Amino acid sequence: MRLAWIGALWLLAWAGATPVNAAPAPPTQILQLYSYELKDRAQFELGYRRHLAWHAAHDDKLVWYGWMVDSGRRKGLFVDGTAGASYAAIDMRPDLAGDGADATLNFVSFVHAENVETWELWPVPSTATPLEDHAPTALIDVFVLHAAPEAAMRFEHLLTRLAADRRGSPLSLTWYKAVRGGSLPAYMLVLSRNDWADIERAGGAFSILLARAYGAAPEKIEKLLGAISHIEVESWSYQPRLSLIPGKPLAVEP
């Protein structure tokens, strides 16, 4: 009887240590981006603001940011997107059919839709998440890193190790992993900043930026970037009048 009793206690203890009783993992946060070529910017902005007002009137809980691409291969495009949303939240937006109809009515004729991109937040190496925290900065630099499939795991392992050794960082860096909308595997690093002087403070060159952010020696950064085939970078300027943050009024016309 004593052995059976001890065995029962052991089984209960083992069951309590299994993942069955663990707290569920939080939903994956995604960054969903939509890019447009503008045919008539003035008319687009008027119509897009009307569309944002539709979202506000329908109590949309998702944040909607607007940016202009100021430099890089896609210079001149308008990008809007939502950050910090779950996959389910994208499906649960209010009145999806009405959303599409209102967009068509107000701004679709003034743009050419370029792409839809889905990225998952990679919190481990990120030093800050201003977009997810509804705290956008005036400017962002968007670095897209491409890796060969056989090098992706090595890159992720090396960056995770750099992040583990980090002792705080003065830079606002947010990492994402590509899911849909382009070549895979790919990673996006967003540097949030308020002016051009912030680039000098960040380090200018990409390798120096990473070294400062993670307090890493140059040889470690060289090894990390050795897993990357090529990098593209764009600078985007935040458009407050073309953005909607839940709980805040739509920015007034100037």
HELIX and SHEET records of a PDB file:
HELIX    1   1 ARG A    2  ALA A   17  1                                  16    
HELIX    2   2 PRO A   19  ASN A   21  5                                   3    
HELIX    3   3 ARG A   41  ALA A   57  1                                  17    
HELIX    4   4 TYR A   87  ASP A   91  1                                   5    
HELIX    5   5 LEU A   96  ASN A  106  1                                  11    
HELIX    6   6 VAL A  108  PHE A  110  5                                   3    
HELIX    7   7 PRO A  149  ALA A  164  1                                  16    
HELIX    8   8 ALA A  197  ALA A  202  1                                   6    
HELIX    9   9 PHE A  206  TYR A  214  1                                   9    
HELIX   10  10 PRO A  218  LEU A  225  1                                   8    
HELIX   11  11 PRO A  240  LEU A  242  5                                   3    
SHEET    1   A 9 ILE A  30  LEU A  38  0                                        
SHEET    2   A 9 PHE A  78  ALA A  85 -1                                        
SHEET    3   A 9 TYR A  65  SER A  71 -1                                        
SHEET    4   A 9 HIS A 230  TYR A 238 -1                                        
SHEET    5   A 9 LEU A 139  HIS A 146 -1                                        
SHEET    6   A 9 ALA A 186  ARG A 193 -1                                        
SHEET    7   A 9 LEU A 173  ARG A 180 -1                                        
SHEET    8   A 9 VAL A 111  TRP A 122 -1                                        
SHEET    9   A 9 ILE A  30  LEU A  38 -1                                        
END                                                                             
